[in-house]
Amino acid sequence: MINKDSLTHHISQQFNAELEEVRSHFLAMGGLVEKQVNDAVTALIEADSGLAQQVREVDDQINQMERNIDEECVRILARRQPAASDLRLIISVSKSVIDLERIGDESTKIAKRAILLCEEGESPRGYVEIRHIGDQVRKMVQQALDAFARFDADLALAVAQFDKTVDREYKTALRELVTYMMEDPRSISRVLNVIWALRSLERIGDHARNIAELVIYLVRGTDVKHIGLTRMQEEVQGGGKSS
């Protein structure tokens, strides 16, 4: 079973340091992205255009972090030719940073909607849904990153399973908001901004699930994408590979 000690088992102390460094940079990027999600949702709910603008300004920093981590992964692959759990770590990081960058992009979209809603003034329907689904998605991102930090396949499985709940609640909220727009056409512009923000939250949940699936691959050595939640649970709880 891979764990934090696995990163310091090489004869080469430099290789140990490189693996720990790339993992630490990934988690630092994750912390920044998690804050971006929190700030974007808060900016929308509290009509804080200044905070929303801060979220948008962080996007370039996140993009640069993705590029840096990707370069680190390429260097390790080229110089060290890692195998087994080391290779899985590098693959998992290199794929997960893409999802982190896209979570950052979706947070920036939410911030943009927050600014537009501030300009339009009156608060529309849908803020209850934004708050509720936003809290759920923020928790998914936090737990996916915690699972990566602790090599916790069980927590990663819980994140993947919860994505179904978010998808279901997103669809329910969407139906209610579309009905509201039909009843009050004057609300269309404002409610559409809320719908696009909800769409971004749903996509953030999808990316958190992707990271969770990569944690399971990292820890268990099994690719669980596209196999369904039942088989995923069997892989995690049944043990899977461990080299």
N, C-alpha and C positions, 0 to 999 in steps of 0.2 A: 504494500500500500504506500503510495507516495504521501509524504508529509514534509513539513518544513526542514526536518533533519536531512531529507534526501538532497537538499540543495548544498549541503556541505560535506558530501561523502566522497568527493573526488580527491585524488592525490594532488592535482594542481589547485593550489589555493586561488590562483587567478581565475580559473574556471568557476570555482565556487562563488567568487566575488561577482563575476559577470552574471551568473544566473540570479543571484540575490538582487543585484542592481536592476536588472530588467524587470523583475517582479515588483520591486519597490517603486520603480518609475510608473509601472502600470497602475499600481494601487494609488499612487499620488494623482495620476490622471483621473482615476475613478473617483477620488474624493472631490476633485474640482468639478467633475461632471455631475456628481450627486448634488453638490451645492447649487449648480446651475439649474437643475430640475426644481429644487426647493424654491429658489429665488424666482424662477419663472412663474410657478403656480401662485406663490405669494403675491407677486406683482399683479397678476391678473385679478385675483380675488380682492385685493386691497386697492386696486386702481392706482398703483404706484408706478408711474411712468419712468421715474428716475431709476428705480430698481430694475425695471424692464430693460432700460438702456444699458445698464451695467451687464446684464446677462448677454446682450448682443455683443458687447465689447470683448467679452471673455472668449468668444468663439474662435478668434484667431489664435489665441494661446493654446486652446485645446487642439486645434488643427496642427500646430507646430509640435505639440507633445506626441501626437499620433505619428508624425513623420519621424521624430527622433527615436521613438520606441521601435518603429518598423526597421529603421537603420540598425539599431542594436541587435534585433533578432536576425537580420541578414548577416551581420558580422559574426555572430555566434555560430550560425549554421555553416558559414564558409570556413571559419577558422577551427572550430571544435568538432564539427560533424557529429553532433550529439545523437544518442540512441535512446531507446526505451523511454523512461519517464522524463529524461532531460529533453528529448525531442518533443514529447507531448506538451511539456511546459512551454517551449518556444512556439509551437504551433498554436496552442491555446491563447497565449498572449497576443501573437500576431493577428489572430482572428478576432479576439475580443476587443482589441483597440479600435477596430473598424466599427463595432457596435457602440463602443463608448463615444466615438466621434459622431455617430449618427444620433445618439441620444442628445449630444450637445446641439446638433442641428435642429432637432425637434424642440428642444428647450428654447432655442433662438426664435423658432416660429411662434411658440406660445408667447414669448416676450413681445414679438411684433403685434400679435393679436391684442395683447394687453394695452399696448400703446394706442392702437386704433380704437379700442373700447373706451379708453380714457378721453380720447378726442371727441367721441360721440356722446359722452356724458352719461345719460341715464343707464343704470344697470339693467341688463336684460335678464330674461329667464336663463337658467342653466348654470348659475354659479354654485348651487347646491351640488349638482352633478360634478362640476369641476373640482370642488373641494373634496368630495367623497372619492372619486376615481383618482384624483391627484394624490391623495393620501395613500391609496393602495399601490399606485405605481411607484411613488417615492420609496415605499417599504420594499417593493420588489427590487429596485435598483440597489438599495442599501444591503439587502440580504444576498443578492447575487455577488456583490463585491466582498461581503463578509465570507461567503462560501469560498470564494477564490483565495482570500487571505488565509483561511483556516484549512483549506483542502477538504471541505465538508460536502460530500456528495449528497447526504441526506437533506441538508439545507437547500442545496441546489435543486434537488427534486421538488421540494416544497415550493420554490419559486416558479418552476416550470408548471406545476399543477395549478398554482394560483392564477396563472395567465388566462386560464379558461374563465375564471370568475370575472376578471377585468373585461375580457371580450364580451361576455354576456351582458354585463352592466353597461358597457359602451353602446351596444345595440339597443338596449332598452331606453337609454337616455336619448339616443338619436331619434328613435320613433316619437318620443314625447316632444322633443324640440321641433321636429318637422310638423307635427300636429299643431303646435302652438303657432308656428309661422303661418300655417294655412288659416288659422282663426284670426290672426292679427297681422296682416301683410305689412303694416308699418314697422314691425319688429324684425323683418327679414334680414336687413343688413347687420344689425347687432347680434342676432341669434346665429347667423352664419359664422361670425367670428368666434363665437363660443363653440360651435360645432367643429370648426377647424382646430381649435385648441384641444378639444376632446379627442379628435383624430390623432393629434400629435401625442397625447398621453397614451392612447392605445398602442401607438407605434413604439413608444418608449418601453411599454410593457413587453412587447415582442422582442425588443433588443435585450432587455433584461433576461428574458427566457433564453435567448441565444447564448448569452454569457453563462447562464446556469448549465445549459447543455454542454458547453465546453469545459466547465468545471467537472462534470461527471466524466467526460472523456479523459480529462487530465488525471483524475483520481482512479477511475476504474479501467481506463484503457479501452473503452468501448464507445463507438460513435453512436449516439442516441438520437441524432437528428432524424426526423421523418419516421420514427418507429412507433409513435403513439405513447400516451402516458402510461398505459398498462404495462407495456413491455419495458418502458423506461424504469418504472418502479421495480420490476423484476430484476433488471440489471443492477440497480443500486442496492436493493435489499438482498439480492441473491449473491452479491459479492463481486461478480465480474472479474476482469483481469486485475493484476496488481503489480506488474513489473514496472 
